[in-house]
Amino acid sequence: MMYDLHTHTILSDGELLPIELVRRAAVLGYKTIAITDHADTSNLAYLVKAVSRCREPAECYGVNLLVGVEITHLPPSMIPAAAREAKRLGADIVVVHGESVMEPVAPGTNRTACNCDDVDVLAHPGLVTLDDARAAAEHGVALEITARTGHNRTNGHVVRVAQKAGCRLVVNSDAHNPSDLMSREVRWALTVGAGLTEEESRQILSLDVLEFLRK
C-alpha cells in the first residue's frame, strides 16, 4: 500500500491545507500519509494538536493519517527532548530534518537523530556516515530516499550506506505543493534510480508502516 511519511502543509511552508493534501494523496492511491510540518520548540504542541483534528476527515477519504512533525534546525543537543515531547503530545511519527547538502544543518544532527529511540525517520540525511547508519539500525530509525529537488542528490549514497549498515529505508516526497506528491510510477523510478534492485524496491515501497512504527 502506498505511503508517504514526510509532507508539509500551510501549517509550515507548504501550499495546501492538511485535508486537501490528504484528498490529493487519496486520489493518487495513497493509504497512509504523515503530515510532518517543520517544528521546533515554538510550535511543537500546536502542530500535533492541529493535525490531530484531521484524523476523522482523512478516514472519510480512506487514508490513515499519521500525526507527525519534522524537527528542523534545532541544535542537536535539543533533538532528543523535542522528539520525546512530540511523542508525549500524541505524535505518531517524528521525522528529523537531516544534514542535507542543500542547507546549513548543524553538524551532529544526523548522529543525534540516529541514536534517538523517539525518532522514526531521518529525512534527506545527505552524506550520512556508516557509523550513523549503524546507529539508525540499532535504534529503529529509517533513512529517507527523498524526491525533493536538491536533497535527492545524495540518494545513491544513502542507499549504499543503509545497505551496508542494515538499516531501513523509506521513500518520501517531502511534498510542499500538489505536484510534489508522487504517482506509483514515479515512486518506482525514484527507488530504482537510487540504485535499488527491483525486488528491493518492491519491499521498500510496500512497507508495513504501522509495524515499522511499533519498533
N, C-alpha and C positions, 0 to 999 in steps of 0.2 A: 504494500500500500504506500502511496506517495506521501512523503513528509517534507517539511521544511522547518528547521529548528532555529532559524535566525532571520527575523523580519522586523521591519520598522514601520511606524505609523506617524500620524501627526502628533502623537504624544512625545515624539522627539524630533527627528529630522526627516521623517517620511512624508509622503504626499497623501496617504489615504487614511480615512477613519478606520479604526480596528475592524469593524464589521464589514466595511467594503473590501478590505484586504482579504478577510475570510471568504466573502462571497466570490471574489475573483479567483481565489485559490480553489474553491469548491468546483467552479465551472471547469477548471483545468484538471480536476480529478484528484485533488489532494484530500486526504483523510485526516491528517494531523498537521496542525500549524502551531508554531510557537511564536507569539509576539514578544519580542525581546528588545524593547526600546532602550536607548542609551541611558545608563543610570550611574549616579554617584551618590554621595551621602545626602545630597539636597532633595532628591526626588524618588528615592527607592520605594518608600511606602506608598507614595501617590501612584506610581506606575503599577504596582501589584494590585492595589485596590481598583484602579480604573479598568485594567484589562480583565479582572475577575468578573466585572459586570457584564462582560460579553460572552460568557460561557453559554448561557441559555440561547441567545440568538444564533450562536455558532452551531449549536446542536440542531437547530431548525434547518440548517443547511447541510447537515450530515458531516460536520467537521468537529473533530476533537481538538478543542482549543487549549493549548498549554500556556499558562500564565508564566511569563518569564521576564528577565532583564538581561541587558548586556552591560556588565560593569566596564566602564570606559574611562581610561586615562587616570584612574585612581593610583596613588603611589602603591607600589607592590605590597608594602607592609600593611596596607589597609584592606587589601582584597579579601583575605580570609574572613574578617569580621563582617564585611559587606555581604559576602556570599552567604554566610551563616544567617545574617539578619534577613536577607531576602527569603530564604527557606522558612525561617520562623514566621514571616509575614504571610506565607502561603504560596510562594512561587513554586511552580512545578519544575522549572528548569532555570539554571544560572549559566549564562554564557559570559566569558571574559574576552574583551577586545584584545587580541594578541598583538605581538610585535611585528605587525605588517611592515613591509619595506616602504609603504606609502606614507606613513605617519610617524611623528616623533614619540612613539610609545616608550614609556620609561623602561630602561633595561632591568631585567629581573621579573617583568610581568609574566612572561611565559613560564619561567621556573616556579614562581609562586602559584600560578593557576594550576599547573600540572601536579603540584603537591598538595592540593586542597580538595578534601573529600566533598565539600559542598559545591564545587564547580563541576558542571556536566560537560561543557564544550569549550574548547579554546578556539576562538574564531581566528581565521586568517593568521596563523602563527608565524608567517614569514620564514626565516631561516632557522626554524626550531632545531635545537640540538638533539642528538641521540640520547643524551642523559636525561633531558627534559621529557622526551617522548617515553622513555622507560619509566619515569615517574608517573606520567599520564596513564600508562598501562597499569601500574600498581594501584593508582587511586581511582580508576574508572573514568578518567577524563578522555573524551573523544577529541581528536584533531579534525579540523574542518577543511574539506575541499570546497573552495568558495567560487561562486560565479561572479563575484564583484570585480569590476574592472580595476586593474591595478593590483588589488590584493591577490588576484589569481595568478600573478606572475610566478609565485613560488609553489604552486600546487604540485608540480612534479617532485620537488624536493620534499614537501610534506609527505607525499605518498611513500617515497623511498625510505624516509626516516621512520615513519609509522610502521612500515612492514618489517624493518629491522628490529624495532622495539617491541613489536607485537601489540601495539595499541590500536584502539578502534578508530575508524574513520567515519565521518558523516558528510553528507552532501547538502549544502545550504546555498540559498540565493543571496543572503544579506540584502533582501529587497528593500528598496526605498520608494519605488514607484511601480505602477502597474506592469510596465514592460519588463521589470526585473524578475517577475515570477516565471519559473521555467516550465516548459512543457516536458512531457515524459521523454521526448526525443532529445531535447537539449540537455536534460539531466544525464542521459546515457552518454551523449557526446562528451560532456564535461568529465565524466569519470574515466572513460576510455582515453580521452585526450591527456589526462593526467598520468597515464601510464599503467592503469589497472587492466587486468585481463577481463574478458567478457564475463567469466564466472565470478571474479572478484567484484566486478561492477554490479552484477545481479544481487550478490549478497549484501552489499552496502546499500543499494537502492531499495531493498526490501527489508530494511532494518525494522525489527520489532521495537518501536520507540518506548513503549511502556515497560517492556522488560529491561531495556537499557537504563531507563531512569530509576529502576528499582535497585540499582547497583548497591 
